[in-house]
Amino acid sequence: MGGPPRRLLSGVRRTGTGVRHVGAGVRRMGAGVASVRVRATAAATLVVALALGIVALVLVLVLRGSLESSAGAEAARKAVAAVPYAATLSVAPADQLEGPAEQREGPAEPAEALKKAAEPLPGAGDRPPGRPGKEGVVRLQDGRTVTAVDPDVVLTAARDDPGPWAAAGRYAVAGAKVSTASGPGMVWSRVSLEGVGQALRTLYGTLLPGVPAVLLVVAVMTWLAVNRALAPVAAIRAKVAHITARDLHQRVPVPRSRDEIAALATTVNGTLDRLETAVERHKRFVADAAHELRSPIATLRARLELAEPSELTREALADVERLQSLAADLLMLAKLDAGEPLRTAELDLGQVAAEEALRAGRRPDVRVELDVEPDVVLKGSRAHLDRLVTNLVDNAVRHAASTVRVRVRADGEEAVLEVLDDGPGIPFEQREAVFDRFTRLDEARARDAGGAGLGLPIARDIATLHEGTLVYAGGGFVARFPAARCHATL
C-alpha cells in the first residue's frame, strides 16, 4: 500500500523540480543576454570599422592619385605653353659656363648676350601662356646656360631628366622637346606637390578623429538597439525565474510585436498551461489518494490492536503505523502544494516548541532539554507550526546520541527556533539534499527503516509558508520567522 502514493508524490516532486530547473535555465539564459548584447555590438562595430578602414584607404589612394595626376597635367600644360617662346632662345655651350671664370677654356659669353637673350622678343605683346616678366629668366642648370619663361620652367640641352632642379617627391615634372637656334633642347616644367601633401594632411586630420567617433556612435546605437530588442526577453526571463510549482498560474508577458520573441512568449505560456494542468492533476490525485487511504488504514490499525497479541501482529501494527504516518504526510504535502490559506493567530513560539518537544512516545534514552525565552511571538498557523516542531524534534531524537536541545529566542525582528542534537550530524555536501522529498541519507536508512524522507521537506515548506527559512547549521536545524507579522495566503 505504500508504493503507489510514494510514486504519485514522486511525480509531483519531479514536476516541481522540473519547474525549478526551467527557472534556473532561464536565469542562466538571462546571464547570457548581456553577452549577446556585447557580441552583437562588437560584431557591428568590427564590421563598420573594417568598412571604414577600406573606404578611408581607397579615399586616400584615390585622392593622392588624382592630385598628383592634376599636378602632372599642369606641369605638362606649362611645358607645352613655353615651347613657342623657348624656340626663339639658344642654349649656350656647356663648356663656356662650367666652373669659375678664371678656369674656363675659351671666351665666355658676354653678359650683354645673356641679357639680350632674356629680353622680350619683338612682338611679344601676346606672350605664350605662362610667360612671366624678365626677372629670373636666365639660370645655370647643371653647368649649362638655360633660359626659362618663369621660375618653374627651364630650357636645357636635350637630355632625359632635368636633374636636381626637380627633386623627386617634391615636384611633378613634365618635359617637351624644342628646336632652338643652337640645336635641340628640352623645356622642363615643374609643379610643387606641397598642395597634395597639405590636402592629404587635412584628410588625415579629419579621418583620425572622425573614424573613432563614427565607431563609437555605431557601438552605442547598436547596444541601444539590441537592448531594446532584448527587453521583452528580459521581461520573460524575469517572470519565468519567479514561477515555481506553487504559482504556475502566472504567465509571461507577450510583446505586441509579431516577431520571434512574441512567438517565444506564446510558446512559453502554452508550456506553462500544460505544466499547470499536469501539476494540478497530480496534486488532486495525491490528495484524494491520501484522503481515501486514511479510513482503511485507521480501520486496519484498530483491528490489529484488538487482535490476539503476537510477533506477527506487532510487526503488522508497526507497518500500519508507518502507512498511517505516510498518508498523513502525503495529505499535508498536498495541502502545502495547493497553497491553502492559513488560519493565523498570534502564537508564543516557546509554548508551541515546549508542548511538542515534551510530547511522550519518543526514545526513552534521549533527553530533551528546553531553553526558551518568553514572549517570542509570531503570527502563524498553530497546526502547521506544531507539525514543524514535531518533525524537527522527531528527526533530532532519531539521530541523537543522548541529548536534544530545543532553543527559542528572539533575534532582532525575527523569532528563531533551534533544534540541536549530539548525533553525527549531516555532511556539508548533503545539507540541502535532506530537504528533498523522499531523500534519506545512507546512515538514516540503516537506523530508521521506517522513515519516508518527508519530515524535513514538510518542515521547510511550512517555514516557507510562514515567510521564514529553515536550514541546517552545524549541529542542528535553525528556523527563522518574522516576529508578530501576519502572513498572506500563497
C-alpha positions as CSV (number, residue, x, y, z in Angstrom):
1,M,0.0,0.0,0.0
2,G,2.9,2.3,0.5
3,G,4.3,2.0,-3.1
4,P,1.6,3.9,-5.2
5,P,1.4,7.0,-3.0
6,R,5.2,7.3,-3.0
7,R,5.3,7.1,-6.8
8,L,2.5,9.6,-7.1
9,L,4.1,12.2,-4.9
10,S,7.4,11.5,-6.6
11,G,5.8,12.5,-9.9
12,V,4.6,15.8,-8.3
13,R,8.1,16.3,-6.8
14,R,9.7,15.7,-10.3
15,T,7.2,18.2,-11.8
16,G,8.1,20.8,-9.3
17,T,11.8,20.1,-9.7
18,G,11.3,20.5,-13.5
19,V,9.8,23.9,-12.9
20,R,12.7,24.9,-10.8
21,H,15.1,23.6,-13.5
22,V,13.2,25.7,-16.1
23,G,13.6,28.8,-13.9
24,A,17.3,28.0,-13.3
25,G,17.8,27.6,-17.1
26,V,16.1,30.9,-17.8
27,R,18.2,32.6,-15.2
28,R,21.3,31.2,-16.9
29,M,19.9,32.4,-20.2
30,G,19.4,35.8,-18.6
31,A,23.1,35.8,-17.6
32,G,23.9,35.3,-21.3
33,V,21.8,38.1,-22.5
34,A,24.4,40.7,-21.7
35,S,27.0,38.6,-23.7
36,V,24.5,38.7,-26.7
37,R,24.5,42.4,-26.4
38,V,28.3,42.5,-26.2
39,R,28.7,40.1,-29.1
40,A,26.2,41.9,-31.4
41,T,27.8,45.3,-30.5
42,A,31.3,44.0,-31.1
43,A,30.3,42.4,-34.4
44,A,28.6,45.5,-35.7
45,T,31.5,47.7,-34.6
46,L,34.1,45.5,-36.2
47,V,32.2,45.3,-39.5
48,V,31.8,49.1,-39.6
49,A,35.5,49.5,-38.6
50,L,36.6,47.2,-41.5
51,A,34.3,49.0,-43.9
52,L,35.5,52.5,-42.8
53,G,39.2,51.3,-43.0
54,I,38.7,50.1,-46.6
55,V,36.9,53.3,-47.5
56,A,39.5,55.5,-45.9
57,L,42.4,53.7,-47.6
58,V,40.6,53.9,-51.0
59,L,39.9,57.6,-50.4
60,V,43.5,58.4,-49.6
61,L,44.8,56.5,-52.6
62,V,42.3,58.0,-55.0
63,L,42.8,61.5,-53.7
64,R,46.6,61.2,-53.8
65,G,46.5,59.8,-57.4
66,S,44.0,62.4,-58.5
67,L,46.0,65.3,-57.1
68,E,49.3,64.0,-58.4
69,S,47.7,63.4,-61.8
70,S,46.4,67.0,-61.8
71,A,49.8,68.4,-60.9
72,G,51.4,66.3,-63.7
73,A,48.8,67.6,-66.2
74,E,49.5,71.2,-65.0
75,A,53.3,70.7,-65.4
76,A,52.7,69.3,-69.0
77,R,50.5,72.2,-69.8
78,K,53.1,74.7,-68.7
79,A,55.9,72.9,-70.6
80,V,53.8,72.9,-73.8
81,A,52.8,76.5,-73.4
82,A,56.5,77.5,-73.0
83,V,57.7,75.7,-76.2
84,P,57.0,78.6,-78.6
85,Y,59.0,81.0,-76.5
86,A,61.8,78.6,-75.9
87,A,62.2,78.0,-79.6
88,T,63.4,81.6,-80.0
89,L,66.2,81.2,-77.5
90,S,69.5,79.4,-77.6
91,V,71.4,77.2,-75.2
92,A,75.0,78.2,-74.6
93,P,77.6,75.5,-75.0
94,A,78.2,73.6,-71.8
95,D,82.0,74.3,-71.7
96,Q,81.5,78.1,-71.7
97,L,80.0,78.3,-68.2
98,E,81.5,75.4,-66.3
99,G,83.5,76.4,-63.2
100,P,84.9,79.8,-62.2
101,A,85.7,82.4,-64.9
102,E,89.4,82.1,-64.4
103,Q,89.3,78.3,-65.1
104,R,87.2,78.4,-68.2
105,E,88.7,77.4,-71.6
106,G,87.7,79.8,-74.3
107,P,85.9,83.1,-74.3
108,A,83.0,83.4,-72.0
109,E,79.6,84.6,-73.3
110,P,79.3,88.3,-72.6
111,A,76.8,89.3,-70.0
112,E,75.1,91.5,-72.6
113,A,74.4,88.4,-74.7
114,L,72.7,86.7,-71.8
115,K,70.7,89.8,-71.0
116,K,69.7,90.1,-74.6
117,A,68.6,86.5,-74.6
118,A,66.4,87.4,-71.7
119,E,64.8,90.4,-73.4
120,P,61.3,90.0,-74.7
121,L,61.0,89.1,-78.3
122,P,59.8,91.6,-80.8
123,G,56.0,91.4,-81.0
124,A,55.9,89.7,-77.6
125,G,52.8,91.6,-76.7
126,D,50.9,88.3,-77.0
127,R,53.1,86.1,-74.7
128,P,52.6,82.4,-74.6
129,P,50.7,81.2,-71.6
130,G,52.8,81.1,-68.5
131,R,55.4,83.6,-69.7
132,P,56.4,86.0,-66.9
133,G,58.4,89.2,-67.0
134,K,62.2,89.4,-67.2
135,E,63.1,88.6,-63.6
136,G,64.7,85.2,-63.1
137,V,64.6,84.0,-66.7
138,V,68.3,83.3,-67.1
139,R,69.7,80.4,-64.9
140,L,72.6,78.0,-64.6
141,Q,71.4,74.4,-64.5
142,D,73.9,71.5,-64.1
143,G,76.7,73.6,-65.5
144,R,74.7,74.7,-68.6
145,T,73.2,78.0,-69.6
146,V,69.5,77.8,-69.5
147,T,66.8,80.3,-70.1
148,A,63.3,80.0,-68.6
149,V,60.0,81.8,-69.1
150,D,59.2,81.5,-65.4
151,P,61.0,80.1,-62.3
152,D,59.4,76.7,-62.7
153,V,60.1,76.3,-66.5
154,V,63.7,75.8,-67.7
155,L,65.3,75.3,-71.1
156,T,68.2,72.8,-71.2
157,A,70.1,70.8,-73.7
158,A,68.3,67.7,-74.8
159,R,68.5,65.0,-72.2
160,D,66.3,62.6,-70.3
161,D,65.9,64.5,-67.0
162,P,66.1,68.0,-65.6
163,G,68.5,67.0,-62.8
164,P,68.3,68.1,-59.1
165,W,66.2,71.1,-60.2
166,A,63.1,68.9,-59.9
167,A,63.7,66.9,-56.8
168,A,61.8,63.6,-56.8
169,G,58.8,63.5,-54.5
170,R,58.6,67.3,-54.2
171,Y,57.5,68.2,-57.7
172,A,55.5,66.9,-60.6
173,V,57.8,67.3,-63.7
174,A,56.9,67.3,-67.4
175,G,59.2,68.0,-70.4
176,A,58.7,68.9,-74.1
177,K,61.2,68.8,-76.9
178,V,62.1,72.0,-78.7
179,S,64.4,73.1,-81.5
180,T,66.4,76.2,-80.7
181,A,68.9,78.2,-82.6
182,S,71.8,76.2,-81.0
183,G,70.2,72.8,-81.5
184,P,67.7,70.5,-79.9
185,G,66.7,71.2,-76.3
186,M,64.1,70.3,-73.7
187,V,61.6,72.5,-71.9
188,W,61.1,71.3,-68.4
189,S,58.2,72.4,-66.2
190,R,57.6,71.6,-62.6
191,V,54.6,71.9,-60.2
192,S,55.1,71.7,-56.5
193,L,53.4,68.7,-54.7
194,E,53.1,70.7,-51.5
195,G,49.4,71.2,-52.2
196,V,49.0,67.4,-52.4
197,G,50.6,66.9,-49.1
198,Q,48.5,69.6,-47.5
199,A,45.3,68.1,-48.8
200,L,46.3,64.6,-47.5
201,R,47.3,66.1,-44.1
202,T,43.8,67.7,-44.0
203,L,42.2,64.4,-44.9
204,Y,44.2,62.6,-42.2
205,G,43.3,65.2,-39.6
206,T,39.6,64.5,-40.5
207,L,39.8,60.7,-40.6
208,L,41.8,60.1,-37.4
209,P,39.3,61.6,-35.0
210,G,36.3,61.0,-37.3
211,V,36.6,57.2,-37.7
212,P,36.7,56.5,-33.9
213,A,33.8,58.9,-33.4
214,V,31.8,57.1,-36.0
215,L,32.7,53.7,-34.5
216,L,31.6,55.0,-31.0
217,V,28.3,56.1,-32.4
218,V,27.8,52.8,-34.1
219,A,28.6,50.9,-30.9
220,V,26.3,53.0,-28.8
221,M,23.4,52.8,-31.3
222,T,23.9,49.0,-31.7
223,W,23.9,48.5,-28.0
224,L,20.7,50.5,-27.5
225,A,19.0,48.8,-30.4
226,V,19.9,45.3,-29.2
227,N,19.0,46.3,-25.7
228,R,15.6,47.4,-26.8
229,A,15.1,44.3,-28.9
230,L,16.0,42.1,-25.9
231,A,13.9,44.0,-23.4
232,P,10.9,41.6,-23.9
233,V,13.3,38.6,-23.4
234,A,14.5,40.2,-20.1
235,A,10.8,40.5,-19.0
236,I,10.1,36.9,-20.0
237,R,13.2,35.7,-18.2
238,A,12.4,37.7,-15.0
239,K,8.8,36.3,-15.0
240,V,9.8,32.7,-15.6
241,A,12.5,32.9,-13.0
242,H,9.9,33.7,-10.3
243,I,7.4,31.0,-11.3
244,T,7.5,27.9,-9.0
245,A,5.3,24.9,-8.6
246,R,3.0,26.9,-6.3
247,D,2.3,29.7,-8.8
248,L,2.1,28.1,-12.2
249,H,-1.0,30.2,-12.9
250,Q,1.3,33.1,-13.7
251,R,2.2,33.8,-17.4
252,V,5.0,35.7,-19.1
253,P,4.2,39.0,-20.9
254,V,3.7,38.7,-24.7
255,P,5.1,41.7,-26.6
256,R,2.9,43.4,-29.2
257,S,5.4,42.9,-31.9
258,R,4.7,39.9,-34.2
259,D,8.2,38.6,-34.2
260,E,10.2,35.6,-32.9
261,I,10.2,37.0,-29.3
262,A,6.4,37.2,-29.3
263,A,6.3,33.6,-30.6
264,L,8.7,32.6,-27.9
265,A,6.5,34.2,-25.2
266,T,3.4,32.4,-26.6
267,T,5.2,29.1,-26.6
268,V,6.3,29.6,-23.0
269,N,2.8,30.4,-21.9
270,G,1.5,27.3,-23.7
271,T,4.1,25.2,-21.9
272,L,3.1,26.7,-18.6
273,D,-0.6,25.9,-19.3
274,R,0.2,22.3,-19.9
275,L,2.5,22.2,-16.9
276,E,-0.1,23.8,-14.6
277,T,-2.7,21.3,-15.8
278,A,-0.4,18.3,-15.1
279,V,0.7,19.6,-11.7
280,E,-2.9,20.2,-10.6
281,R,-3.9,16.8,-11.7
282,H,-1.1,15.3,-9.7
283,K,-1.9,17.4,-6.6
284,R,-5.6,16.4,-6.7
285,F,-4.8,12.8,-7.3
286,V,-2.3,12.6,-4.4
287,A,-4.7,14.5,-2.0
288,D,-7.6,12.2,-3.0
289,A,-5.5,9.1,-2.6
290,A,-4.1,10.1,0.7
291,H,-7.6,11.1,2.0
292,E,-9.1,7.8,0.8
293,L,-6.2,5.8,2.4
294,R,-6.8,7.3,5.9
295,S,-10.0,5.4,6.6
296,P,-9.0,1.9,5.6
297,I,-5.6,2.3,7.4
298,A,-7.3,3.5,10.5
299,T,-9.7,0.5,10.4
300,L,-6.8,-1.9,9.8
301,R,-4.9,-0.4,12.7
302,A,-7.9,-0.8,15.0
303,R,-8.4,-4.4,14.1
304,L,-4.7,-5.2,14.7
305,E,-4.8,-3.5,18.1
306,L,-7.8,-5.7,19.0
307,A,-6.3,-8.9,17.6
308,E,-4.5,-11.6,19.6
309,P,-1.1,-10.3,20.6
310,S,1.7,-12.0,18.7
311,E,5.0,-11.2,16.9
312,L,3.3,-11.1,13.6
313,T,0.6,-8.8,14.9
314,R,3.2,-6.4,16.4
315,E,5.1,-6.2,13.1
316,A,1.9,-5.7,11.1
317,L,0.9,-2.9,13.5
318,A,4.2,-1.2,13.0
319,D,3.8,-1.3,9.3
320,V,0.3,0.1,9.5
321,E,1.6,2.9,11.7
322,R,4.2,3.7,9.1
323,L,1.5,3.7,6.4
324,Q,-0.7,5.9,8.5
325,S,2.2,8.4,9.0
326,L,2.9,8.3,5.3
327,A,-0.7,9.0,4.4
328,A,-0.7,11.9,6.8
329,D,2.5,13.3,5.3
330,L,1.1,12.9,1.8
331,L,-2.1,14.8,2.7
332,M,0.0,17.5,4.4
333,L,2.2,17.9,1.3
334,A,-0.9,18.0,-0.9
335,K,-2.3,20.9,1.2
336,L,1.0,22.7,1.2
337,D,1.4,22.3,-2.6
338,A,-2.1,23.5,-3.1
339,G,-1.4,26.7,-1.2
340,E,-4.4,26.5,1.0
341,P,-5.0,29.7,3.1
342,L,-3.6,29.7,6.6
343,R,-5.7,30.4,9.7
344,T,-3.2,32.6,11.5
345,A,-3.2,33.9,15.1
346,E,-0.6,35.3,17.4
347,L,1.4,32.4,18.9
348,D,4.1,32.1,21.5
349,L,6.7,30.1,19.7
350,G,8.3,29.0,23.0
351,Q,5.0,27.5,24.2
352,V,4.5,25.6,20.9
353,A,8.0,24.3,21.0
354,A,7.8,23.2,24.6
355,E,4.5,21.3,24.2
356,E,5.6,19.5,21.1
357,A,9.1,18.8,22.3
358,L,8.0,17.2,25.6
359,R,5.3,15.0,23.9
360,A,5.7,11.4,25.0
361,G,6.3,8.4,22.8
362,R,9.9,9.1,21.7
363,R,13.2,7.2,22.6
364,P,13.5,6.9,26.3
365,D,17.3,7.0,26.2
366,V,17.3,10.5,24.7
367,R,16.9,13.5,26.9
368,V,15.1,16.6,25.5
369,E,16.3,19.9,27.0
370,L,14.5,23.3,26.6
371,D,16.0,26.7,26.5
372,V,13.0,29.0,25.8
373,E,12.9,32.8,26.0
374,P,9.5,34.2,27.0
375,D,7.3,36.3,24.7
376,V,8.7,35.3,21.4
377,V,5.5,35.9,19.5
378,L,4.8,35.5,15.8
379,K,1.7,35.1,13.7
380,G,1.0,31.7,12.1
381,S,-0.9,28.5,12.0
382,R,-0.8,26.5,15.2
383,A,-1.4,23.2,13.5
384,H,1.4,23.9,10.9
385,L,3.9,25.1,13.5
386,D,3.1,22.1,15.7
387,R,3.9,19.9,12.7
388,L,7.2,21.7,12.0
389,V,8.4,21.4,15.7
390,T,7.3,17.8,15.8
391,N,9.1,16.8,12.6
392,L,12.3,18.6,13.7
393,V,12.3,17.1,17.2
394,D,11.5,13.6,15.9
395,N,14.4,13.9,13.4
396,A,16.8,15.1,16.1
397,V,15.7,12.3,18.6
398,R,16.0,9.7,15.9
399,H,19.7,10.6,15.3
400,A,20.8,11.9,18.7
401,A,23.3,10.0,20.9
402,S,21.8,11.1,24.2
403,T,20.6,14.8,24.2
404,V,18.4,17.0,22.1
405,R,18.3,20.7,22.8
406,V,15.3,22.9,21.8
407,R,16.0,26.6,21.9
408,V,13.6,29.5,21.2
409,R,14.9,33.1,21.2
410,A,14.3,36.5,19.6
411,D,17.0,37.9,17.2
412,G,16.1,41.4,16.3
413,E,12.9,41.3,14.3
414,E,13.0,37.5,13.9
415,A,11.8,34.6,16.0
416,V,14.4,31.8,16.0
417,L,13.8,28.1,16.7
418,E,16.8,25.9,17.0
419,V,16.7,22.1,17.4
420,L,20.1,20.7,18.1
421,D,21.3,17.2,18.8
422,D,24.6,15.5,19.7
423,G,24.4,13.0,16.8
424,P,26.8,12.5,13.9
425,G,25.4,15.5,12.0
426,I,24.9,15.9,8.3
427,P,27.9,16.2,5.8
428,F,28.2,19.6,4.3
429,E,27.6,18.4,0.7
430,Q,24.3,16.9,1.8
431,R,22.8,19.7,3.9
432,E,20.4,20.8,1.1
433,A,19.7,17.3,-0.2
434,V,18.0,16.3,3.1
435,F,15.2,18.8,2.2
436,D,14.3,16.9,-1.0
437,R,11.3,14.7,-0.7
438,F,11.9,11.0,-0.1
439,T,15.6,11.7,0.4
440,R,17.3,9.7,3.2
441,L,21.0,9.5,3.9
442,D,22.6,6.1,4.0
443,E,23.1,6.2,7.7
444,A,19.5,7.2,8.2
445,R,18.3,4.3,6.1
446,A,20.3,1.9,8.4
447,R,19.0,3.4,11.7
448,D,15.4,4.3,10.6
449,A,13.9,1.7,8.3
450,G,10.5,3.3,8.7
451,G,11.3,6.8,7.6
452,A,9.9,8.0,4.3
453,G,12.1,11.1,3.9
454,L,9.2,13.6,4.1
455,G,9.6,15.1,7.6
456,L,12.2,17.7,6.7
457,P,10.7,18.7,3.4
458,I,7.4,19.3,5.1
459,A,9.1,21.4,7.8
460,R,10.8,23.6,5.2
461,D,7.6,24.0,3.3
462,I,5.8,25.1,6.5
463,A,8.6,27.6,7.3
464,T,8.4,29.0,3.7
465,L,4.6,29.3,4.0
466,H,5.2,31.5,7.1
467,E,7.7,33.6,5.2
468,G,10.6,32.0,7.1
469,T,13.6,29.9,6.4
470,L,14.8,26.5,7.6
471,V,18.5,25.5,7.2
472,Y,20.9,23.0,8.8
473,A,23.7,24.9,10.6
474,G,26.3,22.8,12.3
475,G,24.7,20.6,15.0
476,G,21.0,21.1,14.2
477,F,18.3,22.8,12.3
478,V,17.6,26.6,12.6
479,A,14.2,28.1,11.6
480,R,13.7,31.8,11.4
481,F,10.4,33.6,11.2
482,P,9.3,37.3,11.1
483,A,8.2,38.2,14.6
484,A,4.5,39.2,15.1
485,R,3.7,39.5,11.4
486,C,0.6,38.5,9.5
487,H,1.1,36.1,6.6
488,A,-0.8,36.3,3.4
489,T,-2.0,33.1,1.7
490,L,0.1,31.7,-1.1
